[in-house]
């Protein structure tokens, strides 16, 4: 689970619904707040989800468009990059840390 906190906004995400709900109950107890539902954007980056597949991702298209417009480059021609659109990463590709046992 991760928690992103802004001045007056919180983005809470995780794969254990009981933990998310417990965290929200605790926050309701401590702070005056309201749940405005699932997030759609965070820091200009679109949140993409598939509930049936239990997937959560982020798409930078809107952020990139806003940066291009800011620098007046939104009419530039796109080019293909080395990364395929259907690139899928697995847990085996994640970096590993060697943790020593504490005695």
Beta strands, then each sheet from edge to edge (+ up, - down):
strand 1: 2-5
strand 2: 10-13
strand 3: 41-42
strand 4: 45-50
strand 5: 55-59
sheet 1: 1+ 2-
sheet 2: 3+ 4- 5+
end
